[in-house]
Amino acid sequence: MQEFSEDSSIEDEILQNSYEQFRFEVDKGQELMRIDKFLMDRIENATRVKIQEAIDSCKVMVNNQLTKPSYKVKPGDVITVITFEVPRSIEIIPENIPLDILYEDEDIAIINKKPGMVAHPGFGNYTGTLVNALAWHFNQTVPLGTVRPWLVHRIDKDTSGLLVVAKNEISHYRLSVQFKNHTISRLYNALVWGVFTEDEGTITGNIARSESNRKLFRVYSDPGIGKHAITHYKVLQNLSFVSLIECRLETGRTHQIRVHLKHIGHTIFNDSFYGGHKILKGVVFSKYKKFVENCFQILPRQALHAKTLGFEHPVSGKQMFFDSQLPDDFKGALEKWQNINETLSLDV
């Protein structure tokens, strides 16, 4: 639980109400910005009106102090938001949503998450998430305040692939330690713009939020900004103007693969957040443009799939390894690039 100042009965009352919390540490490079605008850029589906209502209701604090909507955040501020929509007393609704479960025992479950599914409830996504589906599958209702031990890690809504889910506290703790110690093995497949001159490589660069668009992340050369991140990649196939690659994470930062690949000029195919939904390689003539747009329709999301997952079982200590097939949308777009590869090489 986030600590608050002890000299205010208002803060104590807020804590006792036990609302879900968000916590943001303002980056070193952050320019002065009104707190309502700052939070609107960071909390999905939150409007300025809702944020201002939360501030007026004493549910937003800066450095453990109550604040005003006009306050301008600055580097180093710690902002705590006690959400204004869903109290922890409201239970997550179990929903009968089909899950692709590759493995399950008393302590863990391995889920092959389909694209388009949000992993964890949040603003605007309190139903239809992986957690709602798990609540149904585990045949129990779960108070919002106890959801966190279930998901040891997450992948983006439009990223498909493998997740390990802890079914009890001890499993959650031991798996979390493995993630922290970077002993979890994770391989991703990505279809990216451009061809590589080297068969493999390593991308190293601190990642933090973009100063121009706070919903995005970018690589910073200043070691004092952001969090250290390392991504290893290996080229599986060069296909004229796109490439199929394999990525291994050494760290696990938000949007890490997407940001690192954009940084080296290989934005993930159809990643609308980072510009991959435009034709970035190849001469744009009508036939080629139509072909790419057709691939976008087949794969209406970023071409990123969490393919493998390896770790030590949190209770038995047994080494576990899981592999997954590319989903149909990814496979369909990839096959089109493979089939037309020779034609594009000759015609474009």
C-alpha beads as a LAMMPS data file, in Angstrom:
LAMMPS data file: protein, C-alpha beads

348 atoms
347 bonds

1 atom types
1 bond types

-500.0 500.0 xlo xhi
-500.0 500.0 ylo yhi
-500.0 500.0 zlo zhi

Masses

1 110.0

Atoms # bond

1 1 1 0.000 0.000 0.000
2 1 1 1.265 3.444 -0.925
3 1 1 2.232 5.478 2.133
4 1 1 0.460 8.789 2.785
5 1 1 1.183 11.642 5.160
6 1 1 0.060 10.956 8.715
7 1 1 -1.129 14.485 9.530
8 1 1 -4.369 14.438 7.553
9 1 1 -7.581 12.647 8.440
10 1 1 -8.683 13.038 4.796
11 1 1 -5.814 10.875 3.571
12 1 1 -6.632 8.259 6.225
13 1 1 -10.267 8.197 5.143
14 1 1 -9.250 7.790 1.507
15 1 1 -7.079 4.819 2.378
16 1 1 -9.826 3.159 4.369
17 1 1 -12.158 3.352 1.381
18 1 1 -9.766 0.965 -0.438
19 1 1 -10.157 2.147 -4.002
20 1 1 -8.001 0.809 -6.791
21 1 1 -4.834 2.878 -7.172
22 1 1 -2.574 4.070 -9.964
23 1 1 0.909 5.331 -9.224
24 1 1 3.074 7.366 -11.583
25 1 1 6.649 8.547 -11.132
26 1 1 7.247 11.563 -13.364
27 1 1 10.166 11.122 -15.776
28 1 1 13.298 13.248 -15.598
29 1 1 12.585 14.818 -18.986
30 1 1 8.961 15.756 -18.276
31 1 1 8.035 19.346 -19.109
32 1 1 5.675 21.256 -16.808
33 1 1 2.119 20.106 -17.512
34 1 1 -1.231 20.437 -15.758
35 1 1 -1.910 17.322 -13.736
36 1 1 -5.323 16.712 -15.321
37 1 1 -3.754 16.680 -18.790
38 1 1 -0.851 14.555 -17.530
39 1 1 -3.203 11.898 -16.134
40 1 1 -5.511 11.978 -19.141
41 1 1 -2.547 10.959 -21.310
42 1 1 -1.747 8.008 -19.049
43 1 1 -5.013 6.477 -17.896
44 1 1 -6.869 4.716 -20.645
45 1 1 -10.388 6.054 -21.362
46 1 1 -10.137 8.700 -18.641
47 1 1 -11.543 12.105 -19.558
48 1 1 -10.400 15.440 -18.178
49 1 1 -13.805 15.875 -16.486
50 1 1 -13.482 12.572 -14.639
51 1 1 -9.931 13.360 -13.588
52 1 1 -10.937 16.795 -12.313
53 1 1 -13.802 15.197 -10.377
54 1 1 -11.320 12.793 -8.806
55 1 1 -9.025 15.660 -7.820
56 1 1 -11.936 17.628 -6.374
57 1 1 -12.969 14.505 -4.424
58 1 1 -9.521 14.245 -2.808
59 1 1 -8.586 11.100 -4.725
60 1 1 -5.395 12.376 -6.348
61 1 1 -2.193 13.070 -4.457
62 1 1 1.200 14.447 -5.457
63 1 1 4.096 13.475 -3.204
64 1 1 1.590 12.302 -0.558
65 1 1 -0.251 15.642 -0.578
66 1 1 -3.692 16.517 -1.934
67 1 1 -3.546 18.604 -5.107
68 1 1 -5.578 20.840 -7.429
69 1 1 -6.423 20.446 -11.152
70 1 1 -4.205 23.459 -11.936
71 1 1 -1.102 21.890 -10.385
72 1 1 1.717 21.420 -12.909
73 1 1 3.632 18.192 -12.566
74 1 1 7.407 18.319 -12.644
75 1 1 10.220 15.748 -12.855
76 1 1 10.436 13.546 -9.778
77 1 1 6.812 13.956 -8.669
78 1 1 5.072 10.817 -7.436
79 1 1 1.381 10.906 -8.329
80 1 1 -1.123 8.537 -6.725
81 1 1 -4.616 8.182 -8.169
82 1 1 -7.398 6.505 -6.249
83 1 1 -9.827 5.709 -8.991
84 1 1 -13.204 7.272 -9.155
85 1 1 -15.077 4.561 -11.054
86 1 1 -14.748 1.182 -9.411
87 1 1 -14.260 0.546 -5.680
88 1 1 -12.505 -2.617 -4.582
89 1 1 -15.675 -3.839 -2.918
90 1 1 -17.160 -4.452 -6.401
91 1 1 -16.351 -7.960 -7.527
92 1 1 -15.075 -8.853 -10.943
93 1 1 -17.863 -10.502 -12.913
94 1 1 -16.939 -14.006 -14.051
95 1 1 -17.618 -14.304 -17.772
96 1 1 -17.844 -17.432 -19.847
97 1 1 -15.216 -16.366 -22.371
98 1 1 -13.386 -19.187 -24.168
99 1 1 -9.745 -19.567 -23.188
100 1 1 -6.954 -21.439 -24.934
101 1 1 -5.353 -23.171 -21.935
102 1 1 -2.190 -25.049 -22.826
103 1 1 -1.492 -26.315 -19.311
104 1 1 -3.002 -26.160 -15.840
105 1 1 -2.349 -27.609 -12.395
106 1 1 -3.097 -26.560 -8.816
107 1 1 -0.590 -23.699 -8.908
108 1 1 -0.367 -22.246 -12.417
109 1 1 -2.096 -22.035 -15.770
110 1 1 -0.593 -21.280 -19.176
111 1 1 -2.870 -19.232 -21.398
112 1 1 -2.470 -18.628 -25.119
113 1 1 -4.121 -15.178 -25.230
114 1 1 -5.990 -14.300 -28.377
115 1 1 -5.387 -10.880 -29.981
116 1 1 -7.829 -8.164 -28.990
117 1 1 -8.277 -9.364 -25.403
118 1 1 -7.282 -6.997 -22.605
119 1 1 -5.329 -8.831 -19.918
120 1 1 -6.443 -6.931 -16.823
121 1 1 -9.471 -4.743 -15.968
122 1 1 -8.954 -0.993 -16.119
123 1 1 -10.660 2.176 -17.221
124 1 1 -13.298 1.254 -19.807
125 1 1 -12.378 -2.443 -19.640
126 1 1 -14.000 -3.869 -16.526
127 1 1 -15.519 -6.760 -18.476
128 1 1 -14.373 -8.975 -21.292
129 1 1 -10.814 -9.237 -19.997
130 1 1 -8.616 -12.249 -19.416
131 1 1 -9.195 -11.864 -15.677
132 1 1 -12.977 -12.026 -16.157
133 1 1 -12.519 -15.209 -18.159
134 1 1 -10.209 -16.672 -15.513
135 1 1 -12.743 -15.902 -12.783
136 1 1 -15.276 -18.004 -14.647
137 1 1 -12.803 -20.778 -15.369
138 1 1 -11.590 -20.996 -11.773
139 1 1 -15.237 -20.994 -10.651
140 1 1 -14.914 -18.117 -8.227
141 1 1 -15.654 -14.422 -7.966
142 1 1 -12.595 -12.335 -7.221
143 1 1 -12.670 -8.963 -5.418
144 1 1 -10.888 -6.303 -7.430
145 1 1 -8.320 -5.839 -4.686
146 1 1 -7.100 -9.431 -4.964
147 1 1 -6.774 -9.681 -8.739
148 1 1 -3.100 -8.763 -8.972
149 1 1 -1.676 -12.091 -7.763
150 1 1 -3.300 -13.836 -10.700
151 1 1 -1.354 -12.203 -13.503
152 1 1 2.404 -12.460 -13.110
153 1 1 3.000 -10.506 -16.319
154 1 1 0.951 -9.026 -19.142
155 1 1 1.061 -8.560 -22.892
156 1 1 -0.605 -5.775 -24.839
157 1 1 -4.230 -6.053 -25.929
158 1 1 -3.327 -6.552 -29.593
159 1 1 -0.367 -8.822 -28.936
160 1 1 -1.192 -12.513 -28.944
161 1 1 0.518 -15.371 -27.174
162 1 1 1.592 -17.020 -23.947
163 1 1 0.990 -15.868 -20.389
164 1 1 1.621 -17.699 -17.126
165 1 1 -1.080 -17.213 -14.496
166 1 1 -0.494 -17.854 -10.793
167 1 1 -3.369 -19.522 -8.946
168 1 1 -2.166 -18.759 -5.423
169 1 1 0.032 -16.288 -3.545
170 1 1 3.113 -18.474 -3.232
171 1 1 3.136 -19.198 -6.968
172 1 1 2.697 -15.527 -7.744
173 1 1 5.581 -14.547 -5.474
174 1 1 8.022 -17.172 -6.769
175 1 1 7.218 -16.502 -10.418
176 1 1 7.556 -12.766 -9.830
177 1 1 11.048 -13.352 -8.429
178 1 1 11.972 -15.242 -11.591
179 1 1 10.777 -12.345 -13.735
180 1 1 12.684 -9.896 -11.570
181 1 1 15.848 -11.983 -11.847
182 1 1 15.397 -12.344 -15.633
183 1 1 15.423 -16.142 -15.427
184 1 1 12.168 -16.437 -17.370
185 1 1 12.756 -17.367 -21.022
186 1 1 10.498 -15.570 -23.521
187 1 1 10.626 -15.578 -27.303
188 1 1 8.411 -13.434 -29.520
189 1 1 7.805 -13.577 -33.262
190 1 1 7.373 -10.268 -35.075
191 1 1 6.783 -9.270 -38.671
192 1 1 8.580 -5.962 -39.173
193 1 1 9.155 -3.437 -41.925
194 1 1 12.477 -3.648 -43.784
195 1 1 15.161 -6.259 -44.346
196 1 1 18.194 -6.781 -42.119
197 1 1 21.817 -6.773 -43.160
198 1 1 22.807 -8.823 -40.105
199 1 1 21.250 -12.146 -39.143
200 1 1 21.045 -11.248 -35.479
201 1 1 21.754 -8.438 -33.078
202 1 1 21.075 -6.763 -29.744
203 1 1 19.203 -3.525 -29.102
204 1 1 20.121 -1.680 -25.924
205 1 1 18.517 1.583 -24.895
206 1 1 16.671 3.179 -22.009
207 1 1 12.919 3.363 -22.499
208 1 1 10.633 6.084 -21.165
209 1 1 7.494 7.891 -22.251
210 1 1 7.758 10.208 -25.213
211 1 1 7.797 13.872 -24.309
212 1 1 5.648 14.766 -27.320
213 1 1 3.038 12.011 -26.896
214 1 1 2.760 10.586 -23.412
215 1 1 0.861 7.497 -24.563
216 1 1 3.922 6.358 -26.484
217 1 1 7.400 5.305 -25.398
218 1 1 10.778 5.969 -26.977
219 1 1 14.481 5.220 -26.535
220 1 1 16.612 7.841 -24.759
221 1 1 20.385 8.124 -25.009
222 1 1 20.570 9.910 -21.639
223 1 1 21.201 7.131 -19.060
224 1 1 19.371 9.210 -16.470
225 1 1 16.080 8.970 -18.342
226 1 1 13.892 5.877 -18.416
227 1 1 14.613 2.255 -17.623
228 1 1 17.416 0.091 -18.965
229 1 1 16.160 -2.333 -21.619
230 1 1 17.779 -5.052 -23.749
231 1 1 16.208 -6.918 -26.675
232 1 1 17.977 -9.623 -28.696
233 1 1 16.718 -10.401 -32.191
234 1 1 17.332 -13.068 -34.819
235 1 1 16.171 -12.895 -38.430
236 1 1 14.090 -15.891 -39.468
237 1 1 13.163 -14.683 -42.957
238 1 1 13.812 -11.607 -45.082
239 1 1 10.847 -11.031 -47.412
240 1 1 11.682 -8.174 -49.803
241 1 1 10.217 -5.314 -47.753
242 1 1 9.370 -7.008 -44.456
243 1 1 11.126 -9.549 -42.257
244 1 1 10.030 -12.259 -39.858
245 1 1 12.186 -12.093 -36.734
246 1 1 12.478 -13.702 -33.335
247 1 1 12.962 -11.499 -30.265
248 1 1 14.269 -12.520 -26.857
249 1 1 13.661 -10.194 -23.953
250 1 1 16.385 -9.695 -21.391
251 1 1 14.264 -7.078 -19.625
252 1 1 10.522 -6.492 -19.639
253 1 1 9.599 -2.855 -20.207
254 1 1 6.278 -1.513 -21.459
255 1 1 6.165 -1.736 -25.285
256 1 1 9.816 -2.809 -25.216
257 1 1 9.946 -4.818 -28.445
258 1 1 7.787 -2.324 -30.324
259 1 1 9.883 0.649 -29.205
260 1 1 13.279 -0.974 -29.705
261 1 1 12.425 -2.174 -33.208
262 1 1 11.128 1.240 -34.230
263 1 1 14.326 2.741 -32.825
264 1 1 16.480 0.713 -35.244
265 1 1 14.212 1.424 -38.222
266 1 1 12.216 -1.815 -38.231
267 1 1 8.774 -0.819 -36.967
268 1 1 6.409 -3.747 -36.410
269 1 1 4.043 -4.327 -39.315
270 1 1 0.629 -2.655 -38.755
271 1 1 1.588 -1.256 -35.351
272 1 1 -0.677 1.803 -35.455
273 1 1 0.810 3.226 -32.240
274 1 1 4.303 3.472 -33.705
275 1 1 3.560 4.118 -37.385
276 1 1 3.697 0.574 -38.731
277 1 1 0.190 0.885 -40.210
278 1 1 1.664 2.874 -43.120
279 1 1 3.754 1.624 -46.014
280 1 1 7.286 2.182 -44.746
281 1 1 9.249 0.174 -47.318
282 1 1 8.800 -0.321 -51.052
283 1 1 7.705 1.909 -53.907
284 1 1 4.067 2.870 -53.438
285 1 1 2.356 2.005 -56.710
286 1 1 -1.259 0.859 -56.942
287 1 1 -0.692 -2.898 -57.116
288 1 1 1.773 -2.979 -54.209
289 1 1 -0.332 -0.575 -52.139
290 1 1 -3.396 -2.756 -52.621
291 1 1 -1.388 -5.814 -51.604
292 1 1 -0.165 -4.174 -48.369
293 1 1 -3.634 -2.859 -47.513
294 1 1 -4.985 -6.362 -47.975
295 1 1 -2.357 -7.642 -45.519
296 1 1 -3.440 -4.935 -43.054
297 1 1 -7.027 -6.204 -43.342
298 1 1 -5.966 -9.790 -42.724
299 1 1 -3.840 -8.728 -39.738
300 1 1 -5.635 -5.690 -38.205
301 1 1 -3.135 -5.265 -35.354
302 1 1 0.584 -5.216 -34.661
303 1 1 2.283 -8.379 -35.918
304 1 1 3.658 -9.498 -32.553
305 1 1 3.156 -12.881 -30.916
306 1 1 4.536 -14.198 -27.606
307 1 1 5.525 -17.600 -28.954
308 1 1 7.434 -19.425 -26.209
309 1 1 7.670 -19.299 -22.434
310 1 1 10.098 -21.134 -20.171
311 1 1 10.447 -21.029 -16.390
312 1 1 10.871 -23.082 -13.225
313 1 1 7.622 -24.354 -11.749
314 1 1 7.056 -22.268 -8.588
315 1 1 6.195 -25.280 -6.410
316 1 1 7.722 -28.433 -7.908
317 1 1 10.863 -26.735 -9.243
318 1 1 10.474 -28.572 -12.541
319 1 1 11.647 -26.789 -15.687
320 1 1 8.623 -25.906 -17.813
321 1 1 8.600 -24.907 -21.488
322 1 1 5.679 -24.010 -23.730
323 1 1 5.400 -23.199 -27.400
324 1 1 2.473 -21.788 -29.375
325 1 1 1.521 -21.544 -33.014
326 1 1 1.116 -18.233 -34.781
327 1 1 -2.554 -17.178 -34.748
328 1 1 -4.487 -17.261 -38.012
329 1 1 -4.322 -13.515 -38.690
330 1 1 -0.542 -13.385 -38.279
331 1 1 -0.083 -16.581 -40.267
332 1 1 -2.339 -15.326 -43.049
333 1 1 -0.444 -12.056 -43.544
334 1 1 2.916 -13.813 -43.331
335 1 1 1.904 -16.356 -45.982
336 1 1 0.883 -13.570 -48.362
337 1 1 4.327 -11.963 -48.001
338 1 1 6.017 -15.340 -48.482
339 1 1 3.975 -16.135 -51.580
340 1 1 4.541 -12.806 -53.280
341 1 1 8.167 -12.362 -52.201
342 1 1 9.736 -13.281 -55.552
343 1 1 7.249 -11.188 -57.519
344 1 1 7.907 -8.120 -55.390
345 1 1 11.653 -8.583 -55.747
346 1 1 11.288 -8.436 -59.535
347 1 1 8.535 -5.853 -59.959
348 1 1 9.193 -3.179 -57.317

Bonds

1 1 1 2
2 1 2 3
3 1 3 4
4 1 4 5
5 1 5 6
6 1 6 7
7 1 7 8
8 1 8 9
9 1 9 10
10 1 10 11
11 1 11 12
12 1 12 13
13 1 13 14
14 1 14 15
15 1 15 16
16 1 16 17
17 1 17 18
18 1 18 19
19 1 19 20
20 1 20 21
21 1 21 22
22 1 22 23
23 1 23 24
24 1 24 25
25 1 25 26
26 1 26 27
27 1 27 28
28 1 28 29
29 1 29 30
30 1 30 31
31 1 31 32
32 1 32 33
33 1 33 34
34 1 34 35
35 1 35 36
36 1 36 37
37 1 37 38
38 1 38 39
39 1 39 40
40 1 40 41
41 1 41 42
42 1 42 43
43 1 43 44
44 1 44 45
45 1 45 46
46 1 46 47
47 1 47 48
48 1 48 49
49 1 49 50
50 1 50 51
51 1 51 52
52 1 52 53
53 1 53 54
54 1 54 55
55 1 55 56
56 1 56 57
57 1 57 58
58 1 58 59
59 1 59 60
60 1 60 61
61 1 61 62
62 1 62 63
63 1 63 64
64 1 64 65
65 1 65 66
66 1 66 67
67 1 67 68
68 1 68 69
69 1 69 70
70 1 70 71
71 1 71 72
72 1 72 73
73 1 73 74
74 1 74 75
75 1 75 76
76 1 76 77
77 1 77 78
78 1 78 79
79 1 79 80
80 1 80 81
81 1 81 82
82 1 82 83
83 1 83 84
84 1 84 85
85 1 85 86
86 1 86 87
87 1 87 88
88 1 88 89
89 1 89 90
90 1 90 91
91 1 91 92
92 1 92 93
93 1 93 94
94 1 94 95
95 1 95 96
96 1 96 97
97 1 97 98
98 1 98 99
99 1 99 100
100 1 100 101
101 1 101 102
102 1 102 103
103 1 103 104
104 1 104 105
105 1 105 106
106 1 106 107
107 1 107 108
108 1 108 109
109 1 109 110
110 1 110 111
111 1 111 112
112 1 112 113
113 1 113 114
114 1 114 115
115 1 115 116
116 1 116 117
117 1 117 118
118 1 118 119
119 1 119 120
120 1 120 121
121 1 121 122
122 1 122 123
123 1 123 124
124 1 124 125
125 1 125 126
126 1 126 127
127 1 127 128
128 1 128 129
129 1 129 130
130 1 130 131
131 1 131 132
132 1 132 133
133 1 133 134
134 1 134 135
135 1 135 136
136 1 136 137
137 1 137 138
138 1 138 139
139 1 139 140
140 1 140 141
141 1 141 142
142 1 142 143
143 1 143 144
144 1 144 145
145 1 145 146
146 1 146 147
147 1 147 148
148 1 148 149
149 1 149 150
150 1 150 151
151 1 151 152
152 1 152 153
153 1 153 154
154 1 154 155
155 1 155 156
156 1 156 157
157 1 157 158
158 1 158 159
159 1 159 160
160 1 160 161
161 1 161 162
162 1 162 163
163 1 163 164
164 1 164 165
165 1 165 166
166 1 166 167
167 1 167 168
168 1 168 169
169 1 169 170
170 1 170 171
171 1 171 172
172 1 172 173
173 1 173 174
174 1 174 175
175 1 175 176
176 1 176 177
177 1 177 178
178 1 178 179
179 1 179 180
180 1 180 181
181 1 181 182
182 1 182 183
183 1 183 184
184 1 184 185
185 1 185 186
186 1 186 187
187 1 187 188
188 1 188 189
189 1 189 190
190 1 190 191
191 1 191 192
192 1 192 193
193 1 193 194
194 1 194 195
195 1 195 196
196 1 196 197
197 1 197 198
198 1 198 199
199 1 199 200
200 1 200 201
201 1 201 202
202 1 202 203
203 1 203 204
204 1 204 205
205 1 205 206
206 1 206 207
207 1 207 208
208 1 208 209
209 1 209 210
210 1 210 211
211 1 211 212
212 1 212 213
213 1 213 214
214 1 214 215
215 1 215 216
216 1 216 217
217 1 217 218
218 1 218 219
219 1 219 220
220 1 220 221
221 1 221 222
222 1 222 223
223 1 223 224
224 1 224 225
225 1 225 226
226 1 226 227
227 1 227 228
228 1 228 229
229 1 229 230
230 1 230 231
231 1 231 232
232 1 232 233
233 1 233 234
234 1 234 235
235 1 235 236
236 1 236 237
237 1 237 238
238 1 238 239
239 1 239 240
240 1 240 241
241 1 241 242
242 1 242 243
243 1 243 244
244 1 244 245
245 1 245 246
246 1 246 247
247 1 247 248
248 1 248 249
249 1 249 250
250 1 250 251
251 1 251 252
252 1 252 253
253 1 253 254
254 1 254 255
255 1 255 256
256 1 256 257
257 1 257 258
258 1 258 259
259 1 259 260
260 1 260 261
261 1 261 262
262 1 262 263
263 1 263 264
264 1 264 265
265 1 265 266
266 1 266 267
267 1 267 268
268 1 268 269
269 1 269 270
270 1 270 271
271 1 271 272
272 1 272 273
273 1 273 274
274 1 274 275
275 1 275 276
276 1 276 277
277 1 277 278
278 1 278 279
279 1 279 280
280 1 280 281
281 1 281 282
282 1 282 283
283 1 283 284
284 1 284 285
285 1 285 286
286 1 286 287
287 1 287 288
288 1 288 289
289 1 289 290
290 1 290 291
291 1 291 292
292 1 292 293
293 1 293 294
294 1 294 295
295 1 295 296
296 1 296 297
297 1 297 298
298 1 298 299
299 1 299 300
300 1 300 301
301 1 301 302
302 1 302 303
303 1 303 304
304 1 304 305
305 1 305 306
306 1 306 307
307 1 307 308
308 1 308 309
309 1 309 310
310 1 310 311
311 1 311 312
312 1 312 313
313 1 313 314
314 1 314 315
315 1 315 316
316 1 316 317
317 1 317 318
318 1 318 319
319 1 319 320
320 1 320 321
321 1 321 322
322 1 322 323
323 1 323 324
324 1 324 325
325 1 325 326
326 1 326 327
327 1 327 328
328 1 328 329
329 1 329 330
330 1 330 331
331 1 331 332
332 1 332 333
333 1 333 334
334 1 334 335
335 1 335 336
336 1 336 337
337 1 337 338
338 1 338 339
339 1 339 340
340 1 340 341
341 1 341 342
342 1 342 343
343 1 343 344
344 1 344 345
345 1 345 346
346 1 346 347
347 1 347 348
